[in-house]
Amino acid sequence: MAKTSHRVAIVGAGLAGLAAGRRLRDSGWDVTVFDKGRGPGGRSSLRRRDGFEFDHGAQYFTARSAQFLGLVEKWLDDGIVDHWNPRLWVFEQQSCSPSDSSTKRYVGVPAMNVLGRSLSEGLDVRQAIRVGAITASSTTGNARWSVSDDEQRLLGHFDTVLVTAPPAQAAPLLQPAKGLASEIGATPMVPCWAVLVGFDSALDVELDAAFVNHGPIRWIARNTSKPLRSGGEAWVIHASDVWSIQNQERQRDAVVELLCRELERLMARSGQEEIPGIKSVHAHLWRYARPRDECSVGCMFDDDLQLGAAGDWCMGGRIEGAYLSGCALAERVIASTSGPYLARP
């Protein structure tokens, strides 16, 4: 039976889902990607507010493996990725100073969401759809699984279903593979509060980004220091793991007030005597920001049931990890179906 008759559903249009989808599509599979968001890319996203632009999820990415470096080189050649060389500082409890890090950092241009747009080209990506259930198909033929939305409307019948949502969302969907679902559900994730601040004038400090190794903030960045950014003076604050865990149910206004006050203290330490007026401010909770524990399983897949999962949480929590995890899952699917066509049990 031709590969094109093998239908694959992918739940989640983050970088893992898109990477898996492209690899399978390029190998001749019929791929449909479902995503609850309004645009592909997951946490590689852009938020526009009041004339400001913010990369409010993933701030930048690095590339270490030959496989991912090859993609990054293509992105650089295509002009959708550029190097970001911020004036990077490190704040300790009693000191602050420029960082001596030599890490190569990359960003999408003109925003991080171009990564998802690039990987989604040529894929059948259906946005604003929240998948609610994966059940055994009752149709005749070889399709094993029926996929429905959260209002029990049928989305289609598929031979293979891959879920690239965070573990807490993936596990309930993959209940037909109980062992797989149990393992995925036991993967703890850490939240992250992000606060997006737009000022009415530029901050007069000699830094564009900083790692903060104490207190409620973990990271700050001047979004407008990245290549080809537009809009006003925009800063992104990411709270620390511990603070985000302790305050994940806190009201947004309280989060904004506390983290903006903490940003003001950091800016005072770096030379900004008075913070400019704030024209725009917003808080967003990334409830499943990254895995709590380091994980390198690559992906999870049940060859017999043709159900699987992938995501950055399988590969260390970074953009590179998300991409490699999606590719690894696609390879598992290809390997499992390279022999005689798998008939439905």
ABEGO torsion letter per residue (X at the ends): XBAAABBBBBBEABAAAAAAAAAAAAAGBBBBBBBABABBGEABBBBBBGGBBBBABBABBBBABAAAAAAAAAAAAAGABBBBBBBBBBBBAABBBBBABABBBBBBOABAAAAAAAAABGBBBBBGBBBABBBBBABBEABABBBBBAAGBBAEBBABBBBABBAAAAAAAAAABAAAAAAAAABBBBBBBBBBBBBABBBBBABABBBBABEABABBBBAAABBGBBEBBBBBBBBBAAAAAAAAABBAAAAAAAAAAAAAAAAAAAGBABBBBBABBBBBBBABABBABBBAAGBBBBAAAGBBBBEAAAAGGBAAAAAAAAAAAAAAAAAAAABBBBBBX
